[in-house]
Amino acid sequence: MFDVSVKALLGEFDLDVSFRSESMVTALSGPSGSGKSSIVAAIAGLYRPAQGRIVVNGKTLFDSERRIDLPANKRGVRVVFQESRLFPHFTVAQNLMFGRWLAGKKRDRQFDEVVSLLGIETLLARRPRKLSGGERQRVAIGRALLAEPKALLLDEPLASLDAGRKNEIIPYLSQLVANARIPILYVSHARDEIERMAQTIVKIDSGRMTEIERR
């Protein structure tokens, strides 16, 4: 599902990582500042590595030797960051419909399925400022799913939440993972989260892969 080999010098940070996973859910684990988010950004096409190769679900997104570097909007991956990054002037329903617009579709059965999966039926008329942190993250995940990505990148989706909000959203994330029909890359430094979510755990430290664990 994920075949990643990237080298990049990001300021003074030297990233040189290579890993391969055939699992539906792969986790990147490691301390803050280890390079996890830099790997996500490379996969998403937010910067160009100096060299390497990125293949997601059989599709080559980047290959320095073959001079392939798909723009971010052509890669078919969606990222959910620590902050939900919802449009504050849109309602929840409108934020979700932006995902459908990105997929070139209107509100349909899939909209209702995603809303049900994430338990946000009662939130559709609200604006982001009226939501809890966990609710905002669920809406952000829903918007990403409704864009029909080929892969979903969850970059520390619980890092900005307190323990109560984490407990609120984890059951929905677990359900998402259990029903995954696309590859998911789950990034966290919390061991309990990744053990619950992933079948393959890639450990990152100081810009290097130190270990890969298959469960």
N, C-alpha and C positions, 0 to 999 in steps of 0.2 A: 504493500500500500504506500509506504514512504521509503524512498531510496534517496538519501541526502548525503552529499559530500561537498562541503563549502569551505573555502579559505577566504578570509577578508581581514583587513586591518581597519578597524573602526576607531579612529582617533588613536589612542595608545593601546586599545584592546585588540589582541590578536586572537581571531577565531579560526580554528582549524578542526572541523568536526566531520566525522563520517559515520553513518549508521544506516541500517536497513531493517524494516519491520513489515511483516505481512499481516499484522493484527488489525482488526477493525478499529481498536482504540490503542493508541501509543502514547505514552507519557514521557515528557522531558522533566527530569527531576534534578534538583541541585540548588545550592544556596543563591540568594539574591546576588546579581552581578556576575553569574557564572557564564552567561551567554545564551540562556534559553530564549529570551525574547528576540535576540539577534538572529537566531535560527528561524523563528517564526517569521520575522520580517523578510528574511531571504526567501523563504518559501512563498510568501505572499507577494513578492516582487516589489517591496518597498525600498530596496537598494540592490545594487548589482555586485555580487561577490567578485573578488579578483579572479578566482577560478573555481571550477567544480562542476557539479551536476545535481540537478533536482528533478526527481521523477515522482509524481503523485498519482496513485491508482493507474499506473501504466502510461500516463501522459507526461512527456518531457516538458518541463517548464523552463529549465535553464540548463545549458551545456556549453561551457566556455570553449571547449575544443571544436564543437560543431557550430559555434556562433549562434546558438539558440538562446533567446532571452525574451520570453513572452511578457508583454506589458501586464501590469497588475490586473486590469479589467478583463484580460483574456485568459487568465489562469484558472478561473472557475473555483477559486478557494475563497472562503469568507473567514474573517477574523473577528472574534469577540474579545475585547480587551478588558483590563481591570475595571475601567470606567465604561459605563454602558454606551456612552456617546449617542444617546437618543436625540432626536430633534425636539427641543423644548417646546416649540410652538405647535407641534403635532400632538394629537391624541395617540393613545396606544394603538388604536386601530389604524390610524394614518401612518404611524411608524412601521407597523407590520405590513401595510399595503405598499410601502416603499420597497420592501423586499420583493413583493410580487411584481412591482414595476420593473425592478432590476432583472427579473426573470422573464419580462415581456408578457406577463399574464395579469388577469384580473382576479378579483376575489372569487375563490372557488372552494371545492371540497378540501383541498390541501390546507387552505387557510384555517378552516374549522378543525381539521385534524391537529395542526400544530398548536392552535389555541387550547384545545383540549389536553394535549400532551403536556403542556407547560402550566396548565391550570390558571390561565389568565382570562377566562371568560368574563369575569366581573370587573375587569380593569379596562375594557376596551374604550370607554368614554373618558377615561382620566388622562391628564397630561403628566409627563414624567415627574414634575415637582411634587405631585400628589402620591407618588409611589415610594415604597421602601426600597432600600438598596437591593435586596433580594428580588423584589418584583421588577425593578429596572433591568437587572441582569437576565431575568427570564424573558422579558420583552426583547432585549438585545439578541438573545439566542434565537428567539422566534423569528425576528427580522432576518437574521442570517440564514436560517433554515428555509424561509420562504423565498429567498433568492435562488433556491435550488442549486447549491454549490456541489462541486465534485468532491470537496473535502472541507471539513470544518476545523478551524484552528482556535482553540480556547486558551487564551494567554492569561493565566492566573485569574480566572473568572471570579474567584472567591476572595482574592487577596485584600480587597478593600472593605470586606464585610466583617462585622463582629461575629462572635460565636453564635449568637442567636440567629442572625441573618444567614449564616452559613448552614445552620441546621434547617432553616426554612427552605433553602434552595437545593440542598444535596439530594433529597428524594427525587426532585424533578430531573436533576442531572443524571442520576442513576437510571431513571426511566428512559431518558434520552439515549444513554449509552446502551442499555439493554435492547432498544429498538433501532439501533444505528443501522442505517442502510448506506451510509457513506463513511469513508475513513475519518477518524477524529484524532487530532493531535492535542493532547491535554497537557498543559504546562502548569507546574506547581512545585513549590519547595516543601509542601506539606505531605509527608509520607502517607498518612492515613487516607488522604484524598485519592492519591494516585493508585494505592493498593485497591481501593474500592472501584476505581474506574477502568483501569487499563490492564491489558493482557501482556503488553511489552513495556518495560520501563527502561529508558535510556538515561543514564546518569551523566550529568555534565558538571564539570568544574574547571574554572579558569580557561574557558574557551575550548576545552577538550572533552571528548567522550572518555569516561573512566571505566564504565561498565555497562553492559546491556543484560537485562534480566527478563527472561521469558517465563510467564506464569501459566 
